[in-house]
Amino acid sequence: MLRLSVLLYAWLLCAPPVVKAQDHAPNIILILADDLGYGDLASYGAADLRTPVIDSLAAAGMKFTRFYANAPVCSPTRAALLSGRYPPMAGVPGVIRTHAQDSWGALSPNVVLLPAMLRQNGYHTAMVGKWHLGLSAPDRPTDRGFDFFSMDSWET
């Protein structure tokens, strides 16, 4: 019994300290760039490209090194990233375009997207740039959980 007590006491002395919870929720910035390969950023190994701003964000935050695109085109990739589902399970097996006869899917109405979940946890969310998951209600970014959306001249 003495041996067990000494072992337990020694373990408690050597155990890592308990990390205190933050006083506030962390800020989250998620960047999705079309047509960007894994090795197209200096922070991911590109020797001939300079990406200092993204590299500084990666150095101060979190890098995903085993994170793969679910599709080779924009709409299904966005649907997968924002829903956590395979693109067809989110209703988006291909590119959503402005003409119905040339469009491949529609964002499923029962899919809950990341911004809606963040909003439920007290976050304010914004999206800037290309959406490509629907142009009219109920599939605009602000219909699907974002508090603010601006595409300015980004979406072409």
DSSP file (Angstrom, degrees, kcal/mol; ACC not computed):
  #  RESIDUE AA STRUCTURE BP1 BP2  ACC     N-H-->O    O-->H-N    N-H-->O    O-->H-N    TCO  KAPPA ALPHA  PHI   PSI    X-CA   Y-CA   Z-CA
    1    1 A M     >        0   0    0      0, 0.0     4,-2.3     0, 0.0     5,-0.2   0.000 360.0 360.0 360.0 -39.1    0.0    0.0    0.0
    2    2 A L  H  >  +     0   0    0      2,-0.2     4,-2.6     1,-0.2     5,-0.2   0.908 360.0  52.5 -63.4 -41.9    2.9    2.3    0.8
    3    3 A R  H  > S+     0   0    0      1,-0.2     4,-2.3     2,-0.2    -1,-0.2   0.913 109.8  48.6 -60.9 -43.1    4.4    1.6   -2.6
    4    4 A L  H  > S+     0   0    0      2,-0.2     4,-2.5     1,-0.2    -1,-0.2   0.896 111.2  50.2 -64.1 -41.5    1.2    2.4   -4.4
    5    5 A S  H  X S+     0   0    0     -4,-2.3     4,-2.5     2,-0.2    -2,-0.2   0.913 111.4  47.9 -63.6 -43.5    0.8    5.7   -2.4
    6    6 A V  H  X S+     0   0    0     -4,-2.6     4,-2.6     2,-0.2    -2,-0.2   0.907 112.2  49.9 -64.3 -41.8    4.4    6.7   -3.3
    7    7 A L  H  X S+     0   0    0     -4,-2.3     4,-2.3     2,-0.2    -2,-0.2   0.916 112.0  47.5 -62.8 -44.3    3.8    5.8   -6.9
    8    8 A L  H  X S+     0   0    0     -4,-2.5     4,-2.3     2,-0.2    -2,-0.2   0.913 112.8  48.8 -64.0 -43.3    0.6    7.9   -7.0
    9    9 A Y  H  X S+     0   0    0     -4,-2.5     4,-1.8     1,-0.2    -2,-0.2   0.913 111.7  49.2 -63.7 -43.1    2.3   10.8   -5.3
   10   10 A A  H  X S+     0   0    0     -4,-2.6     4,-1.7     1,-0.2    -1,-0.2   0.891 110.2  51.4 -63.5 -40.2    5.2   10.7   -7.8
   11   11 A W  H  X S+     0   0    0     -4,-2.3     4,-1.6     1,-0.2    -1,-0.2   0.914 108.4  51.4 -64.2 -42.1    2.9   10.5  -10.7
   12   12 A L  H  < S+     0   0    0     -4,-2.3    -1,-0.2     1,-0.2    -2,-0.2   0.867 109.7  50.2 -63.4 -36.1    1.0   13.6   -9.5
   13   13 A L  H  < S+     0   0    0     -4,-1.8    -1,-0.2     1,-0.2    -2,-0.2   0.843 117.6  39.4 -69.2 -33.4    4.2   15.5   -9.1
   14   14 A C  H  < S+     0   0    0     -4,-1.7    -2,-0.2    -5,-0.1    -1,-0.2   0.584  89.7 110.9 -93.5 -12.1    5.3   14.6  -12.7
   15   15 A A  S  < S-     0   0    0     -4,-1.6     3,-0.1    -5,-0.2    -3,-0.0  -0.312  79.0-101.6 -65.2 145.3    2.0   15.0  -14.4
   16   16 A P        -     0   0    0      0, 0.0    -1,-0.1     0, 0.0     3,-0.1  -0.343  46.1 -96.9 -64.0 148.9    1.6   17.9  -16.8
   17   17 A P        -     0   0    0      0, 0.0     2,-0.4     0, 0.0    -3,-0.0  -0.305  40.7-102.7 -65.6 150.9   -0.3   20.8  -15.4
   18   18 A V        -     0   0    0     -3,-0.1     2,-0.4     1,-0.1    -3,-0.0  -0.601  37.0-123.9 -74.2 130.2   -4.0   21.1  -16.2
   19   19 A V        -     0   0    0     -2,-0.4     2,-0.2    -3,-0.1    -1,-0.1  -0.616  23.0-128.1 -79.0 128.8   -4.5   23.7  -18.9
   20   20 A K        -     0   0    0     -2,-0.4     2,-0.1     1,-0.1     3,-0.1  -0.489  26.2-107.8 -74.2 145.2   -6.9   26.4  -17.9
   21   21 A A        -     0   0    0     -2,-0.2    -1,-0.1     1,-0.1     2,-0.0  -0.428  42.1-100.2 -67.9 146.8   -9.8   27.2  -20.2
   22   22 A Q        -     0   0    0      1,-0.1    -1,-0.1    -2,-0.1     3,-0.0  -0.313  19.7-127.2 -66.2 152.5   -9.4   30.4  -22.1
   23   23 A D  S    S+     0   0    0     -3,-0.1     2,-0.3     1,-0.1    -1,-0.1   0.721  94.4  23.7 -71.2 -20.3  -11.4   33.4  -20.8
   24   24 A H  S    S-     0   0    0      0, 0.0    -2,-0.1     0, 0.0    -1,-0.1  -0.954  93.5 -92.9-142.4 159.8  -12.8   33.8  -24.3
   25   25 A A        -     0   0    0     -2,-0.3     2,-0.1     1,-0.1    -2,-0.0  -0.437  50.2-105.4 -70.9 146.4  -13.4   31.7  -27.3
   26   26 A P        -     0   0    0      0, 0.0     2,-0.2     0, 0.0    -1,-0.1  -0.372  31.6-109.3 -71.8 151.7  -10.6   31.7  -29.9
   27   27 A N        -     0   0    0     -2,-0.1     2,-0.5    96,-0.0    96,-0.0  -0.570  32.8-151.2 -74.2 145.0  -10.9   33.6  -33.2
   28   28 A I        +     0   0    0     -2,-0.2     2,-0.5     2,-0.0    -1,-0.0  -0.983  16.8 179.5-124.4 125.1  -11.3   31.4  -36.2
   29   29 A I        -     0   0    0     -2,-0.5     2,-0.5     2,-0.0    -2,-0.0  -0.988   6.6-172.2-123.2 120.7  -10.2   32.3  -39.7
   30   30 A L        -     0   0    0     -2,-0.5     2,-0.5     2,-0.0    -2,-0.0  -0.960   3.8-165.6-116.3 121.6  -10.8   29.7  -42.3
   31   31 A I        -     0   0    0     -2,-0.5     2,-0.5     2,-0.0    -2,-0.0  -0.925   7.8-177.3-112.7 126.3   -9.3   30.3  -45.8
   32   32 A L        -     0   0    0     -2,-0.5     2,-0.5     2,-0.0    -2,-0.0  -0.982   7.9-170.3-120.4 118.9  -10.3   28.3  -48.8
   33   33 A A    >   -     0   0    0     -2,-0.5     3,-0.9     3,-0.1     2,-0.1  -0.936  19.3-128.7-113.3 126.1   -8.4   29.2  -52.0
   34   34 A D  T 3  S+     0   0    0     -2,-0.5     3,-0.1     1,-0.2    39,-0.1  -0.401  88.1   7.9 -67.3 145.6   -9.5   27.8  -55.4
   35   35 A D  T 3  S+     0   0    0      1,-0.2     2,-0.6    37,-0.1    -1,-0.2   0.774  90.6 138.5  56.7  32.1   -6.9   26.1  -57.5
   36   36 A L    <   -     0   0    0     -3,-0.9    -1,-0.2     2,-0.0    -3,-0.1  -0.939  41.5-147.8-109.7 120.9   -4.3   26.2  -54.8
   37   37 A G    >   -     0   0    0     -2,-0.6     3,-1.8    -3,-0.1     4,-0.0  -0.390  27.5-105.0 -83.3 164.8   -2.2   23.1  -54.5
   38   38 A Y  T 3  S+     0   0    0      1,-0.3     3,-0.5     2,-0.1     8,-0.2   0.879 120.4  44.5 -55.8 -42.2   -0.8   21.7  -51.2
   39   39 A G  T 3  S+     0   0    0      1,-0.2    -1,-0.3     6,-0.1     8,-0.1   0.166  85.7  96.1 -92.1  19.5    2.7   22.9  -52.1
   40   40 A D  S <  S+     0   0    0     -3,-1.8     2,-0.4     6,-0.1    -1,-0.2   0.254  73.3  69.3 -95.0  13.4    1.7   26.3  -53.4
   41   41 A L  S > >S-     0   0    0     -3,-0.5     5,-2.2     1,-0.1     3,-1.4  -0.981  77.8-133.6-127.3 142.2    2.5   28.1  -50.1
   42   42 A A  G > 5S+     0   0    0     -2,-0.4     3,-1.9     1,-0.3    -1,-0.1   0.875 107.5  61.3 -60.1 -36.5    5.9   28.7  -48.6
   43   43 A S  G 3 5S+     0   0    0      1,-0.3    -1,-0.3     8,-0.2    -4,-0.0   0.655 107.2  46.1 -67.2 -13.2    4.5   27.5  -45.2
   44   44 A Y  G < 5S-     0   0    0     -3,-1.4    -1,-0.3     2,-0.1    -2,-0.2   0.154 135.7 -79.3-113.9  16.4    3.8   24.1  -46.8
   45   45 A G  T < 5S+     0   0    0     -3,-1.9     2,-0.4     1,-0.3    -3,-0.2   0.411  73.8 149.2 111.1  -2.8    7.1   23.8  -48.5
   46   46 A A      < -     0   0    0     -5,-2.2    -1,-0.3     1,-0.2     3,-0.2  -0.522  22.2-172.9 -67.7 119.6    7.1   25.9  -51.7
   47   47 A A  S    S+     0   0    0     -2,-0.4    -1,-0.2     1,-0.2    -5,-0.1   0.737  80.4  43.4 -84.2 -24.3   10.7   27.0  -52.2
   48   48 A D  S    S+     0   0    0      2,-0.0     2,-0.4     0, 0.0    -1,-0.2   0.325 100.9  76.5-107.8   7.6   10.0   29.4  -55.1
   49   49 A L        -     0   0    0     -3,-0.2     2,-0.6     2,-0.0    -8,-0.0  -0.929  63.3-147.4-120.6 144.1    6.8   31.1  -53.9
   50   50 A R        +     0   0    0     -2,-0.4    -3,-0.1    -9,-0.1    -2,-0.0  -0.945  27.5 157.8-112.0 120.6    6.5   33.9  -51.3
   51   51 A T     >  +     0   0    0     -2,-0.6     4,-2.5     1,-0.1    -8,-0.2  -0.504   8.7 161.3-134.5  64.3    3.3   33.9  -49.2
   52   52 A P  H  > S+     0   0    0      0, 0.0     4,-2.1     0, 0.0     5,-0.1   0.822  70.9  49.3 -63.4 -36.1    4.3   35.9  -46.1
   53   53 A V  H  > S+     0   0    0      2,-0.2     4,-1.9     1,-0.2     5,-0.2   0.957 115.7  41.9 -70.7 -48.5    0.9   36.9  -44.8
   54   54 A I  H  > S+     0   0    0      1,-0.2     4,-2.5     2,-0.2    -1,-0.2   0.890 113.8  54.8 -63.5 -37.8   -0.5   33.3  -45.0
   55   55 A D  H  X S+     0   0    0     -4,-2.5     4,-2.4     1,-0.2    -1,-0.2   0.892 107.0  49.9 -62.7 -39.5    2.7   32.0  -43.6
   56   56 A S  H  X S+     0   0    0     -4,-2.1     4,-1.8     2,-0.2    -1,-0.2   0.880 110.4  50.3 -68.5 -36.0    2.5   34.3  -40.6
   57   57 A L  H  X S+     0   0    0     -4,-1.9     4,-1.1     2,-0.2    -2,-0.2   0.921 112.1  47.9 -63.7 -43.0   -1.1   33.1  -40.0
   58   58 A A  H  < S+     0   0    0     -4,-2.5     3,-0.2     1,-0.2    -2,-0.2   0.891 110.7  51.3 -64.9 -39.2    0.0   29.5  -40.2
   59   59 A A  H  < S+     0   0    0     -4,-2.4    -1,-0.2     1,-0.2    -2,-0.2   0.851 116.0  40.6 -67.5 -33.9    2.9   30.1  -37.8
   60   60 A A  H  < S+     0   0    0     -4,-1.8    -1,-0.2    -5,-0.2    -2,-0.2   0.573 126.6  23.7 -90.6  -9.9    0.7   31.8  -35.2
   61   61 A G  S  < S-     0   0    0     -4,-1.1     2,-0.4    -3,-0.2    -3,-0.1   0.054 101.7 -47.7-125.0-129.0   -2.2   29.4  -35.6
   62   62 A M        -     0   0    0     -5,-0.1     2,-0.4    -2,-0.0    -2,-0.1  -0.953  37.2-157.2-124.5 135.4   -2.9   25.9  -36.7
   63   63 A K        -     0   0    0     -2,-0.4     2,-0.7    -4,-0.1    -5,-0.0  -0.929  10.9-144.4-111.2 135.9   -1.8   24.1  -39.9
   64   64 A F        +     0   0    0     -2,-0.4     3,-0.3     1,-0.1    -2,-0.0  -0.882  24.2 169.4 -96.8 116.2   -3.6   21.1  -41.3
   65   65 A T  S    S+     0   0    0     -2,-0.7    -1,-0.1     1,-0.2   -27,-0.0   0.500  76.4  43.1-106.3  -6.1   -1.1   18.8  -42.8
   66   66 A R  S    S+     0   0    0      2,-0.0     2,-0.5     0, 0.0    -1,-0.2  -0.347  83.3 119.5-131.4  52.1   -3.4   15.8  -43.4
   67   67 A F        -     0   0    0     -3,-0.3     2,-0.3     0, 0.0    -3,-0.1  -0.978  42.0-168.8-124.2 119.1   -6.4   17.6  -44.8
   68   68 A Y        -     0   0    0     -2,-0.5     2,-0.1     1,-0.0    -2,-0.0  -0.843  24.4-110.8-118.5 146.7   -7.5   16.7  -48.3
   69   69 A A        -     0   0    0     -2,-0.3     8,-0.1     1,-0.1    -1,-0.0  -0.447  16.8-147.1 -69.3 143.6  -10.0   18.2  -50.7
   70   70 A N  S    S+     0   0    0     -2,-0.1    -1,-0.1     1,-0.1     7,-0.1   0.504  79.6  17.6 -89.2  -5.2  -13.1   16.2  -51.4
   71   71 A A        -     0   0    0      2,-0.1    -1,-0.1    16,-0.1    23,-0.1  -0.985  69.1-123.7-159.3 158.3  -13.3   17.3  -55.0
   72   72 A P  S    S+     0   0    0      0, 0.0     2,-0.3     0, 0.0   -37,-0.1   0.431  92.2  62.5 -87.4   2.5  -11.3   18.9  -57.7
   73   73 A V  S  > S-     0   0    0      1,-0.1     4,-1.2   -39,-0.1     5,-0.1  -0.828  87.6-108.2-129.0 167.2  -13.8   21.8  -58.2
   74   74 A C  H  > S+     0   0    0     -2,-0.3     4,-2.6     1,-0.2     5,-0.2   0.913 101.4  50.6 -66.6 -55.5  -15.1   24.6  -56.0
   75   75 A S  H  > S+     0   0    0      1,-0.2     4,-2.6     2,-0.2     5,-0.2   0.911 113.4  43.2 -58.1 -50.3  -18.7   23.9  -55.1
   76   76 A P  H  > S+     0   0    0      0, 0.0     4,-2.4     0, 0.0    -1,-0.2   0.873 113.5  53.2 -64.8 -33.6  -18.3   20.3  -53.7
   77   77 A T  H  X S+     0   0    0     -4,-1.2     4,-2.5     2,-0.2    -2,-0.2   0.939 111.5  45.4 -63.3 -46.2  -15.1   21.3  -51.9
   78   78 A R  H  X S+     0   0    0     -4,-2.6     4,-2.7     1,-0.2     5,-0.3   0.917 112.1  51.5 -63.2 -43.7  -16.9   24.2  -50.2
   79   79 A A  H  X S+     0   0    0     -4,-2.6     4,-1.6    -5,-0.2     6,-0.4   0.915 112.7  45.8 -60.3 -43.0  -19.9   22.0  -49.3
   80   80 A A  H  X S+     0   0    0     -4,-2.4     4,-2.5     2,-0.2     5,-0.3   0.924 114.0  47.9 -66.6 -44.7  -17.7   19.4  -47.8
   81   81 A L  H  < S+     0   0    0     -4,-2.5    -2,-0.2     1,-0.2    -1,-0.2   0.910 117.6  40.7 -63.3 -43.2  -15.6   21.9  -45.8
   82   82 A L  H  < S+     0   0    0     -4,-2.7    32,-2.6    -5,-0.2    -1,-0.2   0.717 125.8  33.7 -81.2 -20.8  -18.6   23.7  -44.4
   83   83 A S  H  < S-     0   0    0     -4,-1.6    -2,-0.2    -5,-0.3    -3,-0.2   0.687  92.9-130.0-106.6 -22.9  -20.8   20.7  -43.7
   84   84 A G  S  < S+     0   0    0     -4,-2.5     2,-0.3     1,-0.3    -4,-0.1   0.655  73.2 110.3  77.8  14.9  -18.3   18.0  -42.7
   85   85 A R  S    S-     0   0    0     -6,-0.4    -1,-0.3    -5,-0.3    -2,-0.2  -0.808  81.4 -91.9-118.4 159.0  -19.9   15.6  -45.2
   86   86 A Y    >>  -     0   0    0     -2,-0.3     4,-1.1     1,-0.1     3,-0.8  -0.449  49.5-108.1 -61.9 146.0  -18.9   14.1  -48.5
   87   87 A P  G >4>S+     0   0    0      0, 0.0     5,-2.6     0, 0.0     3,-1.0   0.870 117.7  49.7 -50.5 -47.8  -20.1   16.5  -51.3
   88   88 A P  G >45S+     0   0    0      0, 0.0     3,-1.0     0, 0.0     6,-0.0   0.862 107.6  55.9 -62.5 -30.8  -23.0   14.2  -52.6
   89   89 A M  G <45S+     0   0    0     -3,-0.8    -3,-0.0     1,-0.3    -9,-0.0   0.732 107.8  49.0 -70.7 -20.6  -24.2   13.8  -49.0
   90   90 A A  G <<5S-     0   0    0     -4,-1.1    18,-3.0    -3,-1.0    -1,-0.3   0.441 124.3-106.8 -93.0  -2.1  -24.5   17.6  -48.8
   91   91 A G  T < 5S+     0   0    0     -3,-1.0    15,-1.8    -4,-0.5     3,-0.1   0.541  92.6 104.9  91.6   8.9  -26.3   17.6  -52.1
   92   92 A V      < +     0   0    0     -5,-2.6    13,-0.2    13,-0.2   -12,-0.1  -0.657  25.3 153.0-127.5  76.3  -23.4   19.0  -54.1
   93   93 A P  S    S+     0   0    0      0, 0.0     2,-0.2     0, 0.0    12,-0.2   0.655  75.1   4.8 -77.4 -13.5  -21.8   16.4  -56.3
   94   94 A G  S    S-     0   0    0     10,-1.6     2,-0.3    -3,-0.1     9,-0.0  -0.774 104.5 -41.7-150.1-166.7  -20.6   19.0  -58.8
   95   95 A V        -     0   0    0     -2,-0.2     9,-2.5   -20,-0.1     2,-0.6  -0.499  46.5-138.5 -73.7 129.4  -20.4   22.7  -59.5
   96   96 A I        -     0   0    0     36,-0.6     2,-0.2    -2,-0.3    38,-0.2  -0.802  32.7-178.0 -86.2 119.3  -23.5   24.7  -58.7
   97   97 A R        -     0   0    0     -2,-0.6    38,-0.1     2,-0.2     6,-0.1  -0.619  40.3-106.1-116.2 173.5  -23.9   27.2  -61.6
   98   98 A T  S    S+     0   0    0     -2,-0.2     2,-0.6     4,-0.1     5,-0.1   0.753 103.3  66.9 -73.5 -24.6  -26.3   30.0  -62.5
   99   99 A H  S >  S-     0   0    0      1,-0.1     3,-2.0     3,-0.1    -2,-0.2  -0.881  75.3-146.4-103.0 121.8  -28.2   28.0  -65.1
  100  100 A A  G >  S+     0   0    0     -2,-0.6     3,-1.4     1,-0.3     5,-0.2   0.829  97.8  57.8 -54.9 -37.6  -30.1   25.0  -63.8
  101  101 A Q  G 3  S+     0   0    0      1,-0.3    -1,-0.3    -3,-0.1    -3,-0.0   0.679 113.6  40.0 -69.6 -15.5  -29.5   22.9  -66.9
  102  102 A D  G <  S+     0   0    0     -3,-2.0     2,-0.3    -5,-0.0    -1,-0.3   0.156  96.8 102.6-115.9  16.3  -25.7   23.3  -66.3
  103  103 A S    <   -     0   0    0     -3,-1.4     2,-0.7    -4,-0.2    -7,-0.2  -0.798  58.3-149.2-107.7 144.6  -25.7   22.9  -62.5
  104  104 A W        -     0   0    0     -9,-2.5   -10,-1.6    -2,-0.3     2,-0.1  -0.691  61.9 -38.5-114.3  77.0  -24.7   19.8  -60.5
  105  105 A G        -     0   0    0     -2,-0.7     2,-0.3    -5,-0.2   -13,-0.2  -0.368  54.5-109.9 108.0 176.7  -26.8   19.8  -57.4
  106  106 A A        -     0   0    0    -15,-1.8     2,-0.1    -2,-0.1    28,-0.1  -0.974  41.3 -92.3-150.9 139.9  -28.1   22.1  -54.7
  107  107 A L        -     0   0    0     26,-0.5   -16,-0.2    -2,-0.3   -17,-0.0  -0.333  50.5-112.5 -56.4 123.2  -27.1   22.4  -51.1
  108  108 A S    >   -     0   0    0    -18,-3.0     3,-1.5     1,-0.1    -1,-0.1  -0.350  15.8-138.2 -62.3 132.9  -29.3   20.1  -49.1
  109  109 A P  T 3  S+     0   0    0      0, 0.0    -1,-0.1     0, 0.0    -2,-0.1   0.728 100.8  56.2 -66.7 -20.8  -31.7   22.0  -46.8
  110  110 A N  T 3  S+     0   0    0      2,-0.1     2,-0.5   -20,-0.0    -2,-0.1   0.440  82.3 104.4 -91.7   2.2  -31.2   19.6  -43.9
  111  111 A V    <   -     0   0    0     -3,-1.5     2,-0.5   -21,-0.1   -21,-0.0  -0.733  63.5-146.7 -85.6 123.9  -27.4   20.1  -43.9
  112  112 A V        -     0   0    0     -2,-0.5     2,-0.2   -29,-0.2    -2,-0.1  -0.789  17.2-146.7 -89.7 127.7  -26.2   22.3  -41.0
  113  113 A L    >>  -     0   0    0     -2,-0.5     4,-1.6    31,-0.3     3,-0.8  -0.569  23.5-104.8 -96.8 160.0  -23.2   24.3  -42.0
  114  114 A L  H 3> S+     0   0    0    -32,-2.6     4,-2.6     1,-0.2     5,-0.2   0.844 115.8  55.7 -50.3 -45.6  -20.2   25.4  -39.8
  115  115 A P  H 3> S+     0   0    0      0, 0.0     4,-2.5     0, 0.0    -1,-0.2   0.870 105.9  52.2 -62.9 -33.1  -21.3   29.1  -39.5
  116  116 A A  H <> S+     0   0    0     -3,-0.8     4,-1.7    28,-0.5    -2,-0.2   0.899 111.2  47.2 -66.6 -38.8  -24.7   28.0  -38.1
  117  117 A M  H  X S+     0   0    0     -4,-1.6     4,-0.6     2,-0.2    -1,-0.2   0.895 112.3  49.6 -68.3 -39.4  -23.0   25.8  -35.5
  118  118 A L  H ><>S+     0   0    0     -4,-2.6     5,-2.3     1,-0.2     3,-1.1   0.905 107.6  54.4 -65.3 -40.7  -20.6   28.6  -34.6
  119  119 A R  H ><5S+     0   0    0     -4,-2.5     3,-1.8     1,-0.3    -1,-0.2   0.890 102.6  57.1 -59.8 -39.8  -23.5   31.1  -34.2
  120  120 A Q  H 3<5S+     0   0    0     -4,-1.7    -1,-0.3     1,-0.3    -2,-0.2   0.723 106.2  52.3 -63.1 -20.3  -25.1   28.7  -31.7
  121  121 A N  T <<5S-     0   0    0     -3,-1.1    -1,-0.3    -4,-0.6    -2,-0.2   0.081 129.5 -92.3-106.0  22.2  -21.9   29.0  -29.7
  122  122 A G  T < 5S+     0   0    0     -3,-1.8    -3,-0.2     1,-0.3     2,-0.2   0.500  79.6 137.6  88.7   4.7  -21.9   32.7  -29.6
  123  123 A Y      < -     0   0    0     -5,-2.3     2,-0.5    -6,-0.1    -1,-0.3  -0.517  47.5-140.2 -83.0 151.9  -19.7   33.5  -32.6
  124  124 A H        -     0   0    0     -2,-0.2     2,-0.3    22,-0.0    22,-0.1  -0.942  27.9-157.1-103.4 133.4  -20.3   36.2  -35.1
  125  125 A T        +     0   0    0     -2,-0.5    23,-1.1    20,-0.2    22,-1.1  -0.868  16.3 179.5-121.1 148.1  -19.5   34.9  -38.6
  126  126 A A  E     -a  148   0A   0     -2,-0.3     2,-0.4    21,-0.2    23,-0.2  -0.990  10.4-159.5-142.3 148.8  -18.6   36.6  -41.9
  127  127 A M  E     -a  149   0A   0     21,-2.0    23,-1.9    -2,-0.3     2,-0.4  -0.998   8.0-174.3-131.2 131.0  -17.8   35.3  -45.3
  128  128 A V  E     +a  150   0A   0     -2,-0.4     2,-0.3    21,-0.2    23,-0.2  -0.990  50.6   9.0-126.1 129.2  -15.9   37.3  -47.9
  129  129 A G  S    S+     0   0    0     21,-2.5     2,-0.3    -2,-0.4    26,-0.2  -0.795 102.7  11.9 113.4-151.1  -15.4   36.1  -51.5
  130  130 A K        +     0   0    0     -2,-0.3    -2,-0.1     1,-0.2    21,-0.0  -0.493  46.7 170.5 -75.9 128.3  -16.7   33.3  -53.6
  131  131 A W        +     0   0    0     -2,-0.3    -1,-0.2    -4,-0.1   -53,-0.1   0.862   3.1 173.2 -99.1 -62.5  -19.7   31.4  -52.3
  132  132 A H        +     0   0    0      2,-0.1   -36,-0.6     1,-0.1     3,-0.1   0.722  49.3 101.1  58.6  28.5  -20.7   29.2  -55.2
  133  133 A L  S    S-     0   0    0      1,-0.5   -26,-0.5     6,-0.2     2,-0.1   0.153  96.1 -29.7-122.9  17.5  -23.3   27.2  -53.2
  134  134 A G        -     0   0    0    -38,-0.2    -1,-0.5   -28,-0.1    -2,-0.1  -0.348  42.5-143.6 139.3 141.8  -26.4   29.0  -54.4
  135  135 A L  S    S+     0   0    0    -38,-0.1     2,-0.3    -2,-0.1     5,-0.1   0.572  79.4  40.7-105.6 -12.8  -27.5   32.4  -55.6
  136  136 A S  S >  S-     0   0    0      4,-0.0     3,-2.7     1,-0.0    -1,-0.0  -0.873  94.9 -35.6-135.3 166.4  -30.9   32.8  -54.1
  137  137 A A  T 3  S+     0   0    0      1,-0.3    -2,-0.1    -2,-0.3    -1,-0.0  -0.325 117.9  23.8 -58.6 139.2  -32.8   32.0  -50.9
  138  138 A P  T 3  S+     0   0    0      0, 0.0    -1,-0.3     0, 0.0    -4,-0.0  -0.822 124.2  52.4-100.3  29.4  -32.5   29.7  -49.1
  139  139 A D  S <  S+     0   0    0     -3,-2.7    -2,-0.2     4,-0.1    -6,-0.2   0.207  73.7 113.3-115.3  16.5  -29.0   29.1  -50.2
  140  140 A R  S >> S-     0   0    0      1,-0.1     4,-1.2    -5,-0.1     3,-1.1  -0.507  80.9-106.3 -79.5 158.9  -27.2   32.4  -49.8
  141  141 A P  G >4>S+     0   0    0      0, 0.0     5,-2.2     0, 0.0     3,-0.5   0.878 121.5  50.8 -53.8 -41.5  -24.5   32.7  -47.2
  142  142 A T  G 345S+     0   0    0      1,-0.2     3,-0.5     3,-0.2    -3,-0.0   0.721 107.9  54.0 -72.8 -18.7  -26.7   34.7  -44.8
  143  143 A D  G <45S+     0   0    0     -3,-1.1    -1,-0.2     1,-0.2    -4,-0.1   0.736 108.7  50.7 -78.4 -23.8  -29.5   32.1  -45.2
  144  144 A R  T <<5S-     0   0    0     -4,-1.2   -28,-0.5    -3,-0.5   -31,-0.3   0.122 133.5 -73.0-107.6  19.3  -27.0   29.3  -44.2
  145  145 A G  T   5S+     0   0    0     -3,-0.5     2,-0.3     1,-0.4   -20,-0.2   0.229  88.1 125.0 118.8 -15.8  -25.6   30.8  -41.0
  146  146 A F      < -     0   0    0     -5,-2.2    -1,-0.4    -6,-0.2   -20,-0.2  -0.596  45.1-155.4 -78.3 138.0  -23.3   33.6  -41.9
  147  147 A D  S    S+     0   0    0    -22,-1.1     2,-0.4    -2,-0.3   -21,-0.2   0.804  80.8  23.1 -77.3 -31.0  -24.0   37.0  -40.3
  148  148 A F  E     -a  126   0A   0    -23,-1.1   -21,-2.0    -7,-0.1     2,-0.4  -0.990  64.4-177.7-139.4 142.1  -22.3   39.0  -43.0
  149  149 A F  E     +a  127   0A   0     -2,-0.4     2,-0.3   -23,-0.2   -21,-0.2  -0.992   6.4 167.6-142.5 135.6  -21.5   38.3  -46.6
  150  150 A S  E     +a  128   0A   0    -23,-1.9   -21,-2.5    -2,-0.4    -2,-0.0  -0.971  11.5 169.8-144.5 129.8  -19.6   40.3  -49.2
  151  151 A M    >>  +     0   0    0     -2,-0.3     3,-3.2   -23,-0.2     4,-0.7   0.588  18.4 169.7-111.0 -15.4  -18.3   39.1  -52.5
  152  152 A D  T 34 S-     0   0    0      1,-0.3     3,-0.2     2,-0.2    -1,-0.1  -0.110  77.3 -27.8  39.1-123.0  -17.4   42.5  -54.0
  153  153 A S  T 34 S+     0   0    0      1,-0.2    -1,-0.3     3,-0.0    -2,-0.0   0.238 118.9  95.9-102.1  13.6  -15.5   41.7  -57.2
  154  154 A W  T <4 S+     0   0    0     -3,-3.2     2,-0.6     1,-0.1    -2,-0.2   0.900  70.1  68.0 -72.4 -41.2  -14.2   38.4  -55.9
  155  155 A E     <        0   0    0     -4,-0.7    -1,-0.1    -3,-0.2    -4,-0.0  -0.705 360.0 360.0 -89.1 119.7  -16.8   36.1  -57.5
  156  156 A T              0   0    0     -2,-0.6    -1,-0.2     0, 0.0    -2,-0.1   0.338 360.0 360.0-127.5 360.0  -16.6   36.0  -61.2
